[in-house]
């Protein structure tokens, strides 16, 4: 059962180019790296949904994004969070 789950999760997705709205988002610099990758549009929608949410202030969301960027050692993500 575990092997079957692993194979299902590793199944490659189809390339999904980002649409124009996703390319113009506040995370465009980060998302352009993923353009055309499987599930890129899903990731873009998740990031943009987080940015639009009014539950947390923008400052808190930027801090979360910066901490994740630093953990992943992603310099372009970290610069986007500091902007």
N, C-alpha and C positions, 0 to 999 in steps of 0.2 A: 504494500500500500504506500509506504513512504517513497519507494522508487518511482511509482506512478505519479505521485504528487510532485516530486522533483522534476520529472520530465515535463509535466504540464506547465510548471512554472518557468522552465528553461526554454519553452517553445518560442521560437523567434516570432516577433510581430512583423507586420507589414510596415514599410516606411511611411511615415505620415508627415508631410511637409506642414509647416506652420502657416496659418492664414495671415492676412495683412494686419488684422487687429492684434494678433498675438505678437507679430514682429514689431509693433509700435508700443508695446507695453513697457512699464517701468523696468522690467527684467529682460528687455530685448538683447542686451549685451550678453547676458548669460544664456538666453535661449537660442541665440544664433548658432552656438556650438552644437546644440541638439537638433537643429533643423534637419528634417529628413530621417531622423532616427525613429525606430519603433516607439510608440507611446510618447513622442515629443509633445504632441498636442495635449495629451492628458496632463503631463507635467506642467505645461504652460498654463492650462486652465486652473490647475491647483495653485500655482504661484500667484496668478492674477486674482483668483478668488480670495486668497489670503490677503492680498494688498487691498482689495475692496472691502473686506470685512471691517465693521466698525466696533467689534468686540474689544480689540486691543488697539491702543494708540499706535500711530505710525512709528514713533520712536521705539516702542517695545518690539514691533515687528522687525525693524531694522537691526536691533540688537540680536534677536533670534537668528536672523539671516546671517549676520556677521559671525556669530559663534559657530554656526554650521559651516560657513565658508572657511573659517580658520581651522576647524576640525578636519575638513576635507582637503586642506591646503590648496584651496582654489583662490589664487590671487585676483582673478577678474571678478569673482563673486564677492570677495572681500571689498574690493574697490567699489563695486556697485552698492554694497550695503553702507559704505561710508559716505556715498554721494548724497 
